[in-house]
Amino acid sequence: MLRTTQPRKPRTEAAQPTEWFRQMVEQNDYRAFEKLFHHYYSTLCRYSLRLVSSEALAEELVSDVFLRIWTNRKQIAIKSSLQSY
Protein backbone atom coordinates (compact mmCIF):
# COMPACT_ATOMS: atom_id res chain seq x y z
CA MET A 1 0.00 0.00 0.00
CA LEU A 2 1.30 3.45 -0.89
CA ARG A 3 1.60 6.05 1.82
CA THR A 4 -0.20 9.27 1.02
CA THR A 5 1.31 11.47 3.69
CA GLN A 6 2.73 14.77 2.62
CA PRO A 7 6.46 15.33 2.94
CA ARG A 8 7.60 17.39 5.90
CA LYS A 9 8.46 21.02 5.32
CA PRO A 10 12.11 21.89 5.78
CA ARG A 11 12.85 23.66 9.06
CA THR A 12 13.85 26.82 7.23
CA GLU A 13 10.40 27.06 5.66
CA ALA A 14 8.73 26.75 9.08
CA ALA A 15 10.87 29.64 10.36
CA GLN A 16 10.02 31.93 7.43
CA PRO A 17 6.90 33.58 8.94
CA THR A 18 8.88 34.66 12.01
CA GLU A 19 11.59 36.06 9.74
CA TRP A 20 8.98 37.88 7.63
CA PHE A 21 7.55 39.40 10.81
CA ARG A 22 11.02 40.54 11.92
CA GLN A 23 11.58 42.16 8.51
CA MET A 24 8.17 43.82 8.65
CA VAL A 25 8.92 45.38 12.04
CA GLU A 26 12.60 46.25 11.68
CA GLN A 27 12.54 47.42 8.06
CA ASN A 28 8.91 48.56 7.63
CA ASP A 29 8.83 45.93 4.88
CA TYR A 30 5.33 45.84 3.40
CA ARG A 31 6.29 42.91 1.14
CA ALA A 32 7.14 40.85 4.22
CA PHE A 33 3.73 41.78 5.62
CA GLU A 34 2.07 40.62 2.39
CA LYS A 35 3.88 37.28 2.69
CA LEU A 36 2.58 36.89 6.24
CA PHE A 37 -0.91 37.80 5.09
CA HIS A 38 -0.93 35.25 2.26
CA HIS A 39 0.65 32.59 4.45
CA TYR A 40 -1.94 32.82 7.27
CA TYR A 41 -5.07 34.37 5.75
CA SER A 42 -6.94 31.27 4.61
CA THR A 43 -6.09 29.29 7.75
CA LEU A 44 -7.28 32.11 9.98
CA CYS A 45 -10.45 32.56 7.90
CA ARG A 46 -11.31 28.87 8.30
CA TYR A 47 -10.73 29.10 12.04
CA SER A 48 -12.79 32.30 12.33
CA LEU A 49 -15.61 30.79 10.30
CA ARG A 50 -16.05 28.11 12.95
CA LEU A 51 -16.53 30.86 15.54
CA VAL A 52 -18.85 33.26 13.70
CA SER A 53 -20.65 31.06 11.12
CA SER A 54 -20.52 33.76 8.45
CA GLU A 55 -17.87 33.65 5.73
CA ALA A 56 -18.03 37.40 5.09
CA LEU A 57 -17.72 38.22 8.79
CA ALA A 58 -14.83 35.75 9.22
CA GLU A 59 -12.94 37.36 6.33
CA GLU A 60 -13.61 40.85 7.69
CA LEU A 61 -12.38 39.88 11.16
CA VAL A 62 -9.17 38.38 9.80
CA SER A 63 -8.57 41.42 7.60
CA ASP A 64 -9.07 43.67 10.62
CA VAL A 65 -6.53 41.64 12.60
CA PHE A 66 -3.95 42.02 9.84
CA LEU A 67 -4.65 45.75 9.61
CA ARG A 68 -4.02 46.05 13.36
CA ILE A 69 -0.83 44.01 13.05
CA TRP A 70 0.49 46.37 10.37
CA THR A 71 -0.63 49.50 12.23
CA ASN A 72 0.87 48.37 15.55
CA ARG A 73 3.87 46.47 14.20
CA LYS A 74 6.39 48.50 16.23
CA GLN A 75 4.66 47.64 19.51
CA ILE A 76 4.35 43.88 18.94
CA ALA A 77 7.03 41.68 20.46
CA ILE A 78 7.12 38.01 19.47
CA LYS A 79 8.81 35.96 22.18
CA SER A 80 8.35 32.53 20.62
CA SER A 81 7.29 31.31 17.19
CA LEU A 82 4.86 33.52 15.32
CA GLN A 83 2.46 30.63 14.76
CA SER A 84 1.84 30.29 18.50
CA TYR A 85 0.25 33.74 18.49
N, CA, C and O atoms as a DFTB+ gen file, in Angstrom:
340 C
 N C O
     1  1       0.840      -1.177       0.000
     2  2       0.000       0.000       0.000
     3  2       0.889       1.246       0.000
     4  3       1.871       1.311       0.739
     5  1       0.548       2.216      -0.816
     6  2       1.300       3.452      -0.895
     7  2       0.907       4.384       0.243
     8  3      -0.264       4.477       0.611
     9  1       1.874       5.051       0.779
    10  2       1.599       6.047       1.818
    11  2       1.242       7.371       1.137
    12  3       1.889       7.778       0.172
    13  1       0.236       8.015       1.635
    14  2      -0.204       9.269       1.023
    15  2       0.079      10.476       1.911
    16  3      -0.529      11.533       1.739
    17  1       0.988      10.322       2.847
    18  2       1.305      11.467       3.693
    19  2       2.139      12.467       2.923
    20  3       2.905      12.109       2.028
    21  1       1.978      13.711       3.282
    22  2       2.730      14.768       2.623
    23  2       4.130      14.840       3.227
    24  3       4.317      14.572       4.414
    25  1       5.102      15.201       2.409
    26  2       6.456      15.327       2.944
    27  2       6.526      16.473       3.948
    28  3       5.785      17.451       3.851
    29  1       7.422      16.332       4.899
    30  2       7.600      17.386       5.899
    31  2       8.240      18.614       5.275
    32  3       9.059      18.511       4.362
    33  1       7.854      19.777       5.782
    34  2       8.456      21.019       5.320
    35  2       9.845      21.142       5.940
    36  3      10.047      20.766       7.095
    37  1      10.790      21.660       5.185
    38  2      12.106      21.890       5.777
    39  2      12.000      22.889       6.924
    40  3      11.130      23.761       6.915
    41  1      12.873      22.764       7.897
    42  2      12.852      23.658       9.056
    43  2      12.943      25.125       8.646
    44  3      12.302      25.975       9.264
    45  1      13.704      25.426       7.645
    46  2      13.851      26.820       7.229
    47  2      12.514      27.395       6.763
    48  3      12.235      28.573       6.987
    49  1      11.697      26.582       6.124
    50  2      10.397      27.062       5.665
    51  2       9.480      27.345       6.851
    52  3       8.703      28.299       6.812
    53  1       9.557      26.539       7.892
    54  2       8.730      26.755       9.076
    55  2       9.130      28.039       9.794
    56  3       8.290      28.671      10.434
    57  1      10.383      28.430       9.700
    58  2      10.867      29.642      10.365
    59  2      10.601      30.898       9.548
    60  3      10.760      32.004      10.065
    61  1      10.204      30.759       8.299
    62  2      10.018      31.926       7.434
    63  2       9.016      32.944       7.972
    64  3       9.320      34.136       7.942
    65  1       7.838      32.548       8.461
    66  2       6.903      33.578       8.943
    67  2       7.491      34.450      10.051
    68  3       7.245      35.656      10.076
    69  1       8.254      33.870      10.957
    70  2       8.876      34.661      12.012
    71  2       9.894      35.631      11.418
    72  3      10.004      36.770      11.873
    73  1      10.630      35.191      10.416
    74  2      11.594      36.059       9.742
    75  2      10.867      37.181       8.993
    76  3      11.308      38.331       9.019
    77  1       9.759      36.851       8.328
    78  2       8.976      37.879       7.629
    79  2       8.482      38.924       8.624
    80  3       8.503      40.122       8.339
    81  1       8.037      38.462       9.796
    82  2       7.552      39.401      10.807
    83  2       8.683      40.316      11.268
    84  3       8.487      41.523      11.412
    85  1       9.870      39.743      11.500
    86  2      11.019      40.538      11.918
    87  2      11.333      41.604      10.865
    88  3      11.583      42.760      11.206
    89  1      11.320      41.216       9.590
    90  2      11.577      42.164       8.508
    91  2      10.511      43.260       8.477
    92  3      10.819      44.434       8.272
    93  1       9.270      42.867       8.679
    94  2       8.169      43.817       8.649
    95  2       8.382      44.881       9.719
    96  3       8.212      46.072       9.458
    97  1       8.754      44.450      10.925
    98  2       8.920      45.384      12.040
    99  2      10.188      46.214      11.889
   100  3      10.141      47.442      11.964
   101  1      11.315      45.551      11.678
   102  2      12.596      46.246      11.678
   103  2      12.808      47.120      10.441
   104  3      13.459      48.162      10.525
   105  1      12.267      46.707       9.304
   106  2      12.539      47.415       8.059
   107  2      11.299      48.065       7.449
   108  3      11.352      48.562       6.324
   109  1      10.181      48.066       8.182
   110  2       8.914      48.562       7.626
   111  2       8.658      47.941       6.256
   112  3       8.258      48.630       5.318
   113  1       8.889      46.654       6.151
   114  2       8.832      45.933       4.878
   115  2       7.404      45.459       4.597
   116  3       6.949      44.457       5.149
   117  1       6.710      46.193       3.735
   118  2       5.332      45.838       3.398
   119  2       5.265      44.513       2.648
   120  3       4.287      43.778       2.784
   121  1       6.290      44.197       1.858
   122  2       6.291      42.910       1.136
   123  2       6.354      41.739       2.112
   124  3       5.731      40.704       1.878
   125  1       7.093      41.894       3.193
   126  2       7.139      40.848       4.222
   127  2       5.762      40.698       4.868
   128  3       5.327      39.585       5.165
   129  1       5.083      41.818       5.081
   130  2       3.727      41.777       5.621
   131  2       2.788      41.043       4.670
   132  3       1.965      40.239       5.106
   133  1       2.908      41.315       3.381
   134  2       2.073      40.620       2.393
   135  2       2.316      39.118       2.430
   136  3       1.376      38.332       2.312
   137  1       3.573      38.717       2.594
   138  2       3.881      37.279       2.691
   139  2       3.203      36.672       3.902
   140  3       2.631      35.585       3.816
   141  1       3.261      37.366       5.036
   142  2       2.576      36.886       6.241
   143  2       1.079      36.754       5.992
   144  3       0.457      35.751       6.343
   145  1       0.518      37.790       5.377
   146  2      -0.912      37.798       5.090
   147  2      -1.295      36.590       4.246
   148  3      -2.227      35.867       4.597
   149  1      -0.601      36.361       3.156
   150  2      -0.935      35.250       2.263
   151  2      -0.668      33.894       2.913
   152  3      -1.352      32.915       2.618
   153  1       0.310      33.842       3.783
   154  2       0.646      32.586       4.455
   155  2      -0.450      32.171       5.444
   156  3      -0.787      30.991       5.533
   157  1      -1.004      33.133       6.184
   158  2      -1.936      32.821       7.269
   159  2      -3.405      33.115       6.978
   160  3      -4.275      32.621       7.696
   161  1      -3.701      33.892       5.965
   162  2      -5.074      34.369       5.755
   163  2      -6.109      33.248       5.669
   164  3      -7.092      33.262       6.410
   165  1      -5.906      32.296       4.794
   166  2      -6.940      31.267       4.612
   167  2      -7.102      30.398       5.858
   168  3      -8.221      30.017       6.202
   169  1      -6.011      30.085       6.529
   170  2      -6.090      29.286       7.753
   171  2      -6.869      30.038       8.824
   172  3      -7.721      29.460       9.500
   173  1      -6.581      31.318       8.977
   174  2      -7.283      32.112       9.979
   175  2      -8.753      32.319       9.610
   176  3      -9.610      32.369      10.493
   177  1      -9.048      32.438       8.329
   178  2     -10.452      32.558       7.900
   179  2     -11.233      31.286       8.229
   180  3     -12.363      31.354       8.710
   181  1     -10.631      30.137       7.969
   182  2     -11.308      28.871       8.300
   183  2     -11.562      28.764       9.801
   184  3     -12.639      28.348      10.229
   185  1     -10.566      29.142      10.594
   186  2     -10.727      29.102      12.045
   187  2     -11.824      30.080      12.485
   188  3     -12.682      29.723      13.291
   189  1     -11.799      31.290      11.968
   190  2     -12.788      32.304      12.328
   191  2     -14.193      31.889      11.914
   192  3     -15.162      32.167      12.620
   193  1     -14.297      31.229      10.780
   194  2     -15.609      30.791      10.296
   195  2     -16.274      29.840      11.289
   196  3     -17.494      29.860      11.451
   197  1     -15.480      29.018      11.945
   198  2     -16.052      28.110      12.949
   199  2     -16.605      28.883      14.143
   200  3     -17.500      28.394      14.832
   201  1     -16.085      30.075      14.392
   202  2     -16.528      30.865      15.544
   203  2     -17.725      31.749      15.227
   204  3     -18.580      31.952      16.089
   205  1     -17.808      32.280      14.009
   206  2     -18.851      33.257      13.702
   207  2     -19.911      32.765      12.713
   208  3     -20.951      33.407      12.568
   209  1     -19.674      31.665      12.044
   210  2     -20.649      31.059      11.116
   211  2     -21.089      31.969       9.972
   212  3     -22.188      31.811       9.440
   213  1     -20.249      32.906       9.599
   214  2     -20.516      33.764       8.448
   215  2     -19.193      33.984       7.729
   216  3     -18.259      34.547       8.298
   217  1     -19.114      33.538       6.477
   218  2     -17.865      33.652       5.728
   219  2     -17.428      35.111       5.577
   220  3     -16.250      35.428       5.741
   221  1     -18.363      35.983       5.270
   222  2     -18.027      37.398       5.090
   223  2     -17.505      38.009       6.388
   224  3     -16.528      38.758       6.379
   225  1     -18.158      37.689       7.498
   226  2     -17.720      38.222       8.786
   227  2     -16.353      37.650       9.176
   228  3     -15.513      38.372       9.712
   229  1     -16.128      36.371       8.914
   230  2     -14.834      35.747       9.220
   231  2     -13.717      36.438       8.438
   232  3     -12.663      36.745       8.997
   233  1     -13.944      36.681       7.154
   234  2     -12.941      37.358       6.330
   235  2     -12.687      38.779       6.810
   236  3     -11.545      39.239       6.829
   237  1     -13.750      39.473       7.197
   238  2     -13.606      40.845       7.687
   239  2     -12.821      40.879       8.998
   240  3     -11.973      41.750       9.193
   241  1     -13.100      39.941       9.888
   242  2     -12.375      39.884      11.159
   243  2     -10.890      39.638      10.941
   244  3     -10.046      40.293      11.555
   245  1     -10.576      38.693      10.065
   246  2      -9.167      38.381       9.796
   247  2      -8.481      39.578       9.138
   248  3      -7.341      39.896       9.477
   249  1      -9.145      40.228       8.224
   250  2      -8.574      41.423       7.596
   251  2      -8.312      42.515       8.625
   252  3      -7.284      43.189       8.576
   253  1      -9.252      42.687       9.562
   254  2      -9.071      43.675      10.620
   255  2      -7.866      43.336      11.503
   256  3      -7.117      44.226      11.906
   257  1      -7.686      42.060      11.795
   258  2      -6.534      41.640      12.598
   259  2      -5.242      41.994      11.877
   260  3      -4.322      42.537      12.487
   261  1      -5.164      41.695      10.590
   262  2      -3.951      42.017       9.840
   263  2      -3.725      43.524       9.746
   264  3      -2.583      43.981       9.787
   265  1      -4.784      44.288       9.622
   266  2      -4.647      45.746       9.613
   267  2      -4.063      46.230      10.937
   268  3      -3.189      47.097      10.958
   269  1      -4.549      45.669      12.036
   270  2      -4.020      46.049      13.359
   271  2      -2.568      45.615      13.521
   272  3      -1.769      46.330      14.126
   273  1      -2.229      44.461      12.989
   274  2      -0.829      44.014      13.053
   275  2       0.062      45.016      12.330
   276  3       1.100      45.418      12.856
   277  1      -0.337      45.420      11.126
   278  2       0.486      46.370      10.368
   279  2       0.552      47.717      11.091
   280  3       1.628      48.304      11.212
   281  1      -0.572      48.196      11.563
   282  2      -0.630      49.497      12.226
   283  2       0.199      49.517      13.511
   284  3       0.836      50.525      13.819
   285  1       0.195      48.429      14.252
   286  2       0.866      48.365      15.548
   287  2       2.156      47.552      15.520
   288  3       2.624      47.096      16.563
   289  1       2.727      47.368      14.347
   290  2       3.874      46.470      14.199
   291  2       5.051      46.822      15.097
   292  3       5.786      45.929      15.518
   293  1       5.246      48.091      15.398
   294  2       6.388      48.502      16.227
   295  2       6.183      48.158      17.707
   296  3       7.149      48.084      18.466
   297  1       4.945      47.953      18.110
   298  2       4.662      47.640      19.511
   299  2       4.551      46.138      19.788
   300  3       4.481      45.734      20.948
   301  1       4.534      45.323      18.760
   302  2       4.348      43.877      18.936
   303  2       5.703      43.220      19.140
   304  3       6.636      43.438      18.367
   305  1       5.800      42.420      20.184
   306  2       7.033      41.677      20.464
   307  2       6.713      40.190      20.465
   308  3       5.927      39.720      21.287
   309  1       7.315      39.456      19.553
   310  2       7.118      38.011      19.470
   311  2       8.219      37.337      20.280
   312  3       9.402      37.497      19.981
   313  1       7.830      36.584      21.304
   314  2       8.806      35.962      22.183
   315  2       9.028      34.486      21.875
   316  3       9.973      33.881      22.381
   317  1       8.176      33.915      21.062
   318  2       8.353      32.528      20.622
   319  2       8.040      32.492      19.134
   320  3       8.206      33.504      18.452
   321  1       7.599      31.372      18.619
   322  2       7.293      31.312      17.189
   323  2       6.043      32.140      16.887
   324  3       5.145      32.249      17.722
   325  1       5.995      32.697      15.731
   326  2       4.864      33.525      15.317
   327  2       3.574      32.712      15.287
   328  3       2.509      33.228      15.626
   329  1       3.660      31.462      14.888
   330  2       2.465      30.628      14.764
   331  2       1.754      30.442      16.099
   332  3       0.537      30.262      16.122
   333  1       2.478      30.480      17.203
   334  2       1.841      30.289      18.504
   335  2       0.927      31.459      18.877
   336  3       0.077      31.328      19.758
   337  1       1.100      32.592      18.212
   338  2       0.247      33.738      18.490
   339  2      -1.007      33.654      17.667
   340  3      -1.864      34.533      17.756
